[in-house]
Amino acid sequence: MSTPRLIVEPADALVDMARSIRAEDLPPGPAQLSATLLHPDGSRWQSQATFLIGPDGGLDLDIHPPLAGDWDVPDAMNAVTAMRRISPPREGAEAETTDPLHIDLRLQTATACLRAGLVQRFALPEVRCEALRNTPFSGALYHPPGAGPHPAVVVFNGSGGGVAHQRAAVLAAHGYLALALGYFKSPGRPEAISETPLEYFEAALQWLHRSHRPRGGFVALTGQSRGAELSLLLGARFAPLVSAVAAYVPSSVLHGTLRAGRPGQAPDGVAWTWQGEPLPHVWQDNPLADWSAYRARPGGCVPVRQAPSFVSAHRHAPSVAAARIPVEQIRGPVLLVSGGDDGFWPSAMYADEVAASLARHGHPWPVMHLRADGAGHAIGLPYLPATLIARPHPVAGVVLDGGGSARANARASRRAWQALLRFLSEASA
């Protein structure tokens, strides 16, 4: 008689690699699979689903849908993306750790309890992380395996600040010299986005070109949310230094400090400056801006869905014109990723405007807009838990509804990441 087995292939791999999860020689009848993650930040996550094992004794999560549980369609990685946080992170935990995620899988049948492990890695051993010491810049440079030169990508976080270690480490594993550049709430930088000078980014781009001489001079920019706004802005303003832009849930206009400003500062404070002068933003003296959704404080545990305020500000054409990012000045291909149910701001509307502006000006490079209908603001690395739709803003602490569903956000993250890797490969060829 064969011994039942629970199999994960590959058991240990980069986070963006899909896995096969299957079992063999099980007794017919119900079986419950659970996935548990003790995250490096101290939080605990779990998912579970019940399956009906047939006479052949086989279970394949990519083929067999659950009878009940936290997901209802066949896909092995749903065991990960459907995990729910059942205990919070410990206070002061590092938000952007590249420590691997160890997920414990447990399959319980009437007569057997099987276990297997699944390891998701952000950083591979052959990728070298170099802290930006002896430079005026904050962050880290991730060097890919093999002899260079390599094409380069600069990676930005959004309005939570900090350093995008995880995305940079994974991009380095795919062959890119990845600069995770912090611009606030990172070592040596201010704690707020307020009055951030664009000269800082110009100097960083010049340094990357001069010191590391990327292959073919290729330097792409990618960021999420405010980092996407920034990527489009820098691609337009410093076009000779930027080869391509990939903007996740972007904006077509510049915004004020919003929730990332100094303590007590109004949300229409200045975020970006150039040569000591503030850059106009869409909220500035905008007579149609309705802050009520932004400032809402629903009772109980209801999170704030602030996107309607951004839509209201966009109705004033003169303010939009003054704050518009001149994306037609970008000298290279552009990838836009948006969520059709974005609760943070209307990224799909913004991305449509960026694409339309590029088309109107006869942009000679490829432009792709991946609009993920049903997805929200949380589109990022694939195959990570996608159930945390509402979360406290990292600076302001206000609980915001990012929009979308766990399934839609997980699917959007997978499609967007595949599109990003193709986009960078083709752009840097």
C-alpha positions as a printed Julia matrix, in Angstrom:
429×3 Matrix{Float64}:
   0.0    0.0     0.0
   1.41   3.4    -0.97
   2.08   6.08    1.61
   0.13   9.35    1.21
   2.28  12.32    0.2
   1.85  16.12    0.07
   4.1   17.6    -2.6
   5.13  21.22   -3.32
   7.15  21.92   -6.47
   9.32  23.88   -6.35
   9.33  23.94   -2.57
  11.85  26.78   -2.32
  11.98  29.52   -4.97
  11.67  33.2    -5.78
   8.42  34.77   -4.6
   7.17  35.41   -8.15
   7.28  31.75   -9.14
   4.0   29.82   -9.12
   4.1   26.47   -7.32
   2.4   23.13   -7.81
   0.7   21.77   -4.69
  -0.68  18.26   -4.92
  -1.16  15.08   -2.9
  -1.12  11.4    -3.79
  -2.5    8.15   -2.38
  -5.06   9.81   -0.12
  -8.1    7.96    1.25
 -11.32   8.93   -0.55
 -13.47  11.46    1.28
 -13.11  14.99    2.64
  -9.69  16.52    3.29
  -8.84  19.91    4.73
  -5.8   21.88    3.61
  -4.48  24.76    5.69
  -1.64  27.18    4.97
   0.01  29.08    7.83
   2.6   31.84    7.67
   4.45  33.32   10.62
   5.64  36.46    8.88
   9.08  37.92    9.69
   7.25  41.0    11.02
   5.61  38.84   13.69
   2.14  38.72   12.12
   0.39  35.4    11.59
  -1.57  34.49    8.45
  -3.72  31.5     7.6
  -5.99  30.07    4.91
  -7.96  26.83    4.72
 -10.1   24.93    2.25
 -11.93  21.6     2.17
 -11.62  19.21   -0.79
 -13.33  15.97   -1.74
 -10.82  13.25   -2.58
 -11.99  10.87   -5.29
 -11.35   7.14   -5.78
  -7.96   7.76   -7.4
  -6.67   9.32   -4.16
  -5.26  12.37   -5.94
  -5.49  16.09   -5.18
  -4.09  18.82   -7.41
  -4.84  22.41   -6.32
  -4.41  23.64   -9.9
  -7.17  21.29  -11.07
  -9.54  20.59   -8.17
 -11.74  23.37   -6.76
 -12.45  23.36   -3.02
 -15.86  22.38   -1.68
 -15.62  25.26    0.81
 -13.08  27.56    2.37
 -11.15  30.74    1.7
 -11.03  30.26   -2.07
 -13.33  28.54   -4.54
 -11.45  28.17   -7.84
  -8.58  25.84   -8.76
  -5.18  27.54   -8.43
  -2.46  26.29   -6.1
  -1.28  29.8    -5.25
  -4.71  30.65   -3.83
  -3.53  28.88   -0.7
  -1.11  31.81   -0.3
  -3.02  34.77   -1.76
  -6.16  33.88    0.24
  -4.35  33.84    3.58
  -5.9   36.18    6.14
  -4.0   37.99    8.85
  -5.1   36.56   12.19
  -2.63  38.45   14.4
  -0.94  41.83   13.77
   2.76  42.56   13.28
   4.84  43.32   16.31
   5.38  46.99   17.05
   8.35  48.49   15.2
   8.67  45.54   12.81
  10.54  46.24    9.59
   8.02  46.81    6.8
  10.22  45.95    3.81
  12.23  42.96    4.98
  13.62  40.62    2.34
  13.69  37.7     4.76
  12.08  34.63    3.17
   8.5   33.64    3.9
   8.14  30.11    5.29
   4.62  28.75    4.77
   3.53  25.55    6.49
   1.01  23.4     4.57
  -1.05  20.83    6.46
  -3.44  18.35    4.85
  -5.78  16.5     7.19
  -7.78  13.44    6.09
  -9.73  10.87    8.06
  -6.64   8.73    8.52
  -3.61  10.92    7.79
  -2.06  14.3     8.58
   0.46  15.38    5.97
   2.75  18.42    6.12
   4.96  20.22    3.62
   6.79  23.54    3.44
   6.73  26.32    0.88
   9.47  28.96    0.92
   9.08  32.27   -0.94
  12.27  34.26   -1.4
  12.68  37.93   -2.25
  16.47  37.79   -2.37
  18.5   35.01   -3.96
  21.95  34.19   -2.53
  23.66  35.24   -5.75
  22.08  38.74   -5.59
  24.28  41.2    -3.73
  22.76  44.05   -1.71
  24.9   47.18   -1.4
  23.87  49.84    1.09
  24.24  53.37   -0.29
  26.99  54.43    2.07
  29.26  57.33    1.2
  26.59  58.77   -1.08
  23.96  61.45   -0.47
  21.24  58.93   -1.31
  19.09  56.67    0.84
  18.35  53.07   -0.02
  20.14  50.08   -1.43
  21.54  48.87   -4.74
  20.83  45.24   -5.65
  23.39  43.69   -8.0
  22.21  40.79  -10.19
  24.21  37.6   -10.76
  26.83  37.5   -13.47
  29.23  39.94  -15.01
  27.82  43.31  -16.0
  27.01  45.73  -17.22
  23.3   45.18  -16.58
  20.26  47.31  -17.43
  19.14  49.32  -14.4
  15.79  49.96  -12.72
  15.09  52.55  -10.03
  12.28  51.45   -7.69
  10.15  53.82   -5.56
   7.7   53.24   -2.76
   4.5   55.27   -2.47
   3.09  57.57    0.18
   4.2   55.27    2.97
   7.81  56.2     2.23
  10.67  53.88    3.06
  12.72  51.77    0.68
  11.34  49.27   -1.85
  13.74  46.47   -0.93
  11.49  43.57   -1.96
  10.71  44.64   -5.53
  14.31  45.69   -6.1
  15.66  42.36   -4.84
  13.3   40.37   -7.09
  14.13  42.53  -10.12
  17.83  41.95   -9.46
  17.18  38.2    -9.49
  15.8   38.74  -13.01
  19.01  40.41  -14.18
  18.51  44.11  -13.42
  20.75  46.41  -11.43
  17.99  47.59   -9.1
  18.24  50.8    -7.1
  15.71  50.92   -4.26
  15.75  54.67   -3.69
  14.17  56.14   -0.58
  13.03  59.73   -0.6
  11.3   60.09    2.77
  10.9   57.94    5.89
  14.19  56.27    5.03
  17.66  56.62    6.58
  19.04  60.13    6.16
  15.86  61.49    4.58
  13.01  63.59    6.04
  10.09  61.9     7.76
   7.58  63.53    5.4
   7.1   63.98    1.66
   6.75  67.74    2.15
   8.74  69.89   -0.28
  10.85  67.06   -1.65
  13.34  68.56   -4.15
  13.54  66.95   -7.57
  17.27  67.74   -7.57
  17.7   64.74   -5.23
  16.4   62.38   -7.92
  18.3   64.07  -10.73
  21.53  63.61   -8.77
  20.71  59.96   -8.08
  20.05  59.27  -11.76
  23.28  61.0   -12.76
  25.18  59.0   -10.13
  23.71  55.71  -11.35
  24.69  56.47  -14.95
  28.15  57.72  -14.02
  29.13  55.19  -11.36
  27.61  51.98  -12.73
  27.26  52.59  -16.47
  24.15  50.42  -17.06
  24.12  48.33  -20.19
  23.24  50.46  -23.18
  22.63  53.39  -20.81
  19.28  51.82  -19.9
  17.68  53.14  -16.7
  13.97  52.5   -16.11
  11.82  53.95  -13.33
   9.04  52.11  -11.56
   6.92  53.03   -8.58
   3.55  52.43   -7.01
   0.95  55.14   -6.2
   2.89  58.3    -5.23
   5.97  56.48   -6.5
   4.21  56.09   -9.86
   3.33  59.79   -9.91
   7.01  60.46   -9.17
   8.23  58.03  -11.87
   6.15  59.73  -14.57
   7.25  63.17  -13.36
  10.95  62.27  -13.37
  10.68  60.51  -16.73
   9.26  63.71  -18.2
  11.53  66.21  -16.45
  14.8   64.28  -16.74
  14.06  62.54  -20.04
  17.71  62.16  -21.18
  18.42  60.12  -18.03
  15.36  57.83  -18.2
  14.82  55.04  -20.74
  11.39  53.71  -19.72
   8.69  54.2   -17.07
   6.47  51.56  -15.45
   3.82  53.2   -13.26
   1.63  51.11  -10.95
  -1.74  52.72   -9.98
  -0.41  56.12  -11.11
  -1.65  59.69  -11.22
  -1.8   61.9   -14.29
  -1.4   65.04  -12.16
   0.75  66.19   -9.26
  -0.77  66.1    -5.79
  -0.14  67.83   -2.5
   1.3   66.17    0.57
  -2.04  64.45    1.29
  -1.5   61.98    4.15
   2.3   61.95    3.94
   3.03  65.54    5.02
   4.58  66.87    8.2
   2.53  66.49   11.41
  -0.23  69.08   11.39
   0.37  70.1     7.79
  -2.72  70.53    5.6
  -3.1   67.85    2.9
  -2.79  70.5     0.18
   0.77  71.3     1.21
   3.53  71.21   -1.4
   5.05  67.78   -2.11
   7.54  68.5    -4.92
   9.89  71.43   -5.58
  12.36  72.37   -8.32
  15.1   74.96   -7.87
  13.49  76.0    -4.62
  10.07  76.65   -6.17
   6.96  74.57   -5.46
   5.45  72.61   -8.33
   1.72  73.29   -8.79
  -0.6   70.49   -7.72
  -4.24  69.78   -8.46
  -5.56  70.67   -4.98
  -4.02  74.13   -4.95
  -6.79  76.79   -4.87
  -9.13  74.26   -6.49
 -12.73  75.53   -6.06
 -14.29  72.18   -6.94
 -12.21  70.03   -4.6
 -14.56  68.29   -2.18
 -12.57  66.93    0.75
 -15.52  65.24    2.46
 -14.69  61.67    1.36
 -11.02  62.23    2.19
 -11.85  63.57    5.64
 -14.62  61.08    6.41
 -14.41  59.27    9.71
 -16.98  56.47    9.5
 -18.1   54.94   12.74
 -16.98  51.54   13.94
 -14.43  49.71   11.81
 -15.52  51.15    8.45
 -12.42  52.27    6.48
 -12.17  55.5     4.5
 -12.68  55.25    0.73
 -11.2   58.56   -0.35
 -11.21  58.26   -4.17
 -14.36  60.42   -4.63
 -12.46  63.46   -3.34
  -9.82  62.98   -6.04
 -12.53  62.73   -8.69
 -14.0   66.02   -7.47
 -10.65  67.82   -7.69
 -10.28  66.59  -11.26
 -13.44  68.39  -12.36
 -11.7   71.78  -12.31
  -9.98  71.95  -15.69
  -7.62  74.87  -14.87
  -6.27  73.07  -11.78
  -5.81  69.87  -13.76
  -3.99  71.73  -16.54
  -1.65  73.42  -14.05
  -0.83  70.14  -12.29
  -0.71  67.83  -15.33
   2.43  65.73  -15.68
   3.82  66.45  -19.18
   4.22  62.75  -19.98
   4.73  63.49  -23.68
   8.28  64.52  -22.75
   9.16  60.94  -21.71
  11.62  59.45  -24.18
  10.82  55.77  -24.01
   8.12  53.15  -23.57
   5.53  53.5   -20.82
   3.68  50.78  -18.89
   0.62  51.77  -16.87
  -1.1   49.45  -14.38
  -4.38  50.52  -12.8
  -7.22  49.17  -10.7
 -10.77  49.71  -11.91
 -12.04  49.7    -8.3
  -9.2   51.75   -6.78
 -10.4   53.19   -3.47
  -7.32  55.33   -2.83
  -7.51  57.46   -5.97
  -8.95  56.92   -9.48
  -5.88  55.26  -10.97
  -7.77  53.86  -13.99
  -9.0   57.34  -14.93
  -5.53  58.77  -14.4
  -3.85  56.03  -16.46
  -6.38  56.52  -19.27
  -5.45  60.21  -19.31
  -1.73  59.45  -19.44
  -2.23  57.01  -22.34
  -4.49  59.47  -24.17
  -2.0   62.29  -23.73
   0.82  60.16  -25.12
  -1.33  59.13  -28.1
  -2.4   62.72  -28.74
   1.23  63.82  -28.9
   2.25  60.95  -31.18
   4.49  59.25  -28.62
   6.77  57.11  -30.81
   7.47  54.41  -28.19
   5.16  51.59  -27.03
   2.49  52.47  -24.46
   0.57  49.79  -22.59
  -2.24  50.31  -20.08
  -3.11  47.18  -18.13
  -6.44  48.05  -16.51
  -7.43  45.47  -13.93
 -11.21  45.77  -13.62
 -12.34  44.79  -10.15
  -8.91  45.35   -8.63
  -8.02  48.11   -6.21
  -4.91  50.02   -5.19
  -2.91  47.08   -3.79
  -1.3   45.79   -6.99
   2.29  44.71   -6.44
   4.43  41.59   -6.25
   2.53  38.4    -7.11
   1.72  35.41   -4.92
   1.54  37.27   -1.62
  -1.5   37.43    0.69
  -4.04  39.73   -0.96
  -6.8   39.86    1.64
  -5.75  43.03    3.47
  -7.99  45.38    1.47
  -8.2   48.01    4.22
  -5.1   48.99    6.14
  -3.76  51.95    8.13
  -1.86  54.5     6.09
   1.82  54.11    7.1
   2.22  57.83    7.87
  -1.22  59.14    8.86
  -2.52  55.97   10.5
  -6.0   56.43    8.99
  -7.5   53.1     7.88
  -8.07  53.36    4.12
 -10.14  51.16    1.84
  -7.87  50.38   -1.1
 -10.68  48.8    -3.11
 -10.97  45.61   -5.08
 -11.3   42.04   -3.83
  -8.62  39.61   -2.75
  -9.11  37.51   -5.89
  -9.06  40.52   -8.24
  -6.05  42.1    -6.55
  -4.11  38.81   -6.6
  -4.9   38.28  -10.28
  -3.94  41.86  -11.11
  -0.63  41.54   -9.27
   0.22  38.36  -11.2
  -0.72  39.85  -14.59
   1.02  43.14  -13.86
   4.25  41.47  -12.76
   4.36  39.32  -15.88
   3.7   42.44  -17.96
   6.44  44.35  -16.13
   9.06  41.66  -16.77
   8.13  41.54  -20.48
   8.11  45.33  -20.67
  11.58  45.67  -19.13
  13.0   42.85  -21.24
  11.74  44.35  -24.49
  12.63  47.92  -23.54
  16.19  47.05  -22.53
  16.91  44.69  -25.44
